[in-house]
Amino acid sequence: MKSSSVLSAACLMALVVGCSSSSGPAVAPADGEVLYMGKPVAGASVIFVPEKGAVALGTTDTNGKFRLATGTFRGGLIGAHKVAISVSAPGPDSAGGALPPPPKTPAEQEAYMKKLNELQQMSTTPVAAAPKPVSPIPEKYAKTETSGLSYTIKPGNDNHFKIELQ
């Protein structure tokens, strides 16, 4: 009974992380804090995007602290990542734009990624009638291509990232 649970968990990890090798990807715990002009940023979505493999996601608490998760696993893939940080600004339609909590199951991860893609599409679609809410942090941080943020997750437990936005 125990071995079937362990095997199921191992198969789930391979499915969620999307690995193709039998040894699986290396994941390490990672957390941190996001500050803008020296103050904690609450409610920010933090996205670590590796060159290959699954993204790691986190959401900041009221103190700007976050923990990354890759699917159902705590942490992110070991290696270099480009990073994006976005905050849903208050506005008339902000309730529909917020990301759901970080995923815990493969189905939740799929829904989360779908919502993330929808939000990215919305951010590139001009809306003439409604004024665009202003983000409490500069918009350049919302995309990995423009954020200028990159961090490396290393093996072990010492992956704490202090992300100071200007």
C-alpha positions in Angstrom: 0.0 0.0 0.0 2.8 2.4 0.9 4.8 1.7 -2.2 1.8 2.4 -4.5 1.4 5.8 -2.7 5.0 6.6 -3.3 4.8 5.5 -6.9 1.7 7.6 -7.4 3.4 10.6 -5.9 6.5 10.1 -8.1 4.3 9.8 -11.3 2.4 12.9 -10.3 5.6 14.8 -9.8 6.8 13.8 -13.3 3.4 14.8 -14.8 3.2 18.2 -13.0 6.8 19.3 -13.6 6.8 18.0 -17.1 10.0 16.1 -17.0 11.1 13.7 -19.6 13.9 11.9 -17.8 13.4 9.1 -15.4 15.4 10.8 -12.7 13.2 13.9 -12.8 14.1 17.6 -12.5 15.9 19.0 -9.5 13.7 21.2 -7.3 14.9 23.3 -4.3 12.8 25.3 -1.8 12.8 29.0 -2.5 11.2 32.0 -0.9 11.8 35.7 -0.6 10.3 39.2 -0.3 9.4 41.9 -2.7 10.0 45.5 -1.9 9.2 48.6 -3.9 10.9 51.8 -2.8 11.8 50.0 0.4 8.3 49.0 1.3 6.7 45.5 1.1 4.5 44.8 -1.9 1.4 42.9 -0.9 -0.6 40.7 -3.2 2.0 40.5 -5.9 2.3 37.5 -8.2 5.9 36.3 -8.4 6.8 34.2 -11.4 10.2 32.4 -11.9 10.6 31.2 -15.5 13.4 28.8 -16.2 15.0 28.3 -19.6 13.3 24.9 -19.8 10.7 23.3 -17.6 7.8 24.4 -15.4 7.5 27.9 -13.9 7.6 28.5 -10.2 4.9 30.7 -8.8 4.3 32.6 -5.5 2.1 35.3 -4.1 3.3 37.9 -1.6 1.6 38.3 1.8 1.0 41.6 3.5 4.7 41.7 4.5 5.8 41.2 0.9 7.0 37.6 1.6 6.4 34.8 -0.8 7.2 31.0 -1.2 7.6 29.5 -4.6 5.9 26.4 -5.8 6.2 24.4 -9.0 2.9 22.6 -9.4 2.4 20.8 -6.0 6.0 21.0 -5.0 7.5 23.6 -2.8 10.3 25.6 -4.6 11.5 25.9 -8.1 13.7 24.1 -10.6 17.4 24.4 -9.9 19.0 26.8 -12.3 18.8 30.3 -13.8 15.3 32.0 -14.0 13.9 35.2 -15.5 11.5 36.8 -13.1 8.3 38.8 -13.5 6.2 40.4 -10.8 2.8 41.9 -11.2 0.2 43.4 -8.9 -3.5 43.6 -9.7 -4.3 47.3 -9.3 -7.7 48.2 -7.8 -10.1 49.1 -10.5 -13.6 48.5 -11.8 -12.7 45.1 -13.2 -9.9 44.0 -10.8 -11.9 41.3 -9.2 -11.9 39.3 -12.4 -8.2 39.9 -13.1 -6.7 38.5 -9.9 -4.9 35.2 -10.1 -6.3 32.3 -8.1 -4.3 30.9 -5.2 -1.2 28.9 -6.2 -2.1 25.5 -7.6 -2.0 22.3 -5.6 -3.1 19.7 -8.1 -2.4 19.2 -11.8 -5.9 20.4 -12.6 -5.4 23.5 -10.6 -2.1 24.1 -12.3 -3.7 23.9 -15.7 -6.5 26.3 -14.6 -3.9 28.7 -13.1 -1.8 28.7 -16.2 -4.9 29.3 -18.3 -5.9 32.3 -16.1 -2.3 33.6 -16.3 -2.4 33.4 -20.1 -5.8 35.2 -20.2 -4.4 38.0 -18.0 -1.3 38.3 -20.3 -3.6 38.5 -23.3 -5.8 41.1 -21.6 -2.7 43.2 -20.8 -1.8 43.4 -24.5 -5.4 44.1 -25.7 -6.2 47.8 -25.8 -9.4 48.8 -24.0 -10.7 52.2 -25.2 -13.8 52.6 -23.0 -12.4 51.8 -19.5 -9.5 53.6 -18.0 -6.6 51.3 -17.2 -5.9 50.8 -13.5 -2.5 51.9 -12.5 -0.3 49.2 -11.0 1.4 50.2 -7.7 4.7 49.0 -9.2 6.2 49.9 -12.6 4.6 47.9 -15.4 8.0 46.8 -16.7 8.2 44.2 -13.9 5.1 42.4 -15.2 7.0 40.6 -18.0 10.2 38.6 -17.9 11.3 40.3 -21.2 11.3 43.8 -19.6 11.7 43.3 -15.8 15.5 43.0 -15.9 15.1 40.5 -13.0 17.0 37.2 -13.0 17.8 34.9 -10.1 19.4 31.4 -9.8 17.9 28.7 -7.6 20.7 26.6 -6.2 20.6 23.1 -4.7 19.8 23.1 -1.0 17.7 25.2 1.3 19.4 28.6 1.0 17.3 30.2 -1.7 16.0 33.4 -0.2 15.6 36.3 -2.7 15.2 39.9 -1.7 13.7 41.5 -4.7 14.0 45.3 -4.5 12.1 47.1 -7.2 12.9 50.7 -8.2 
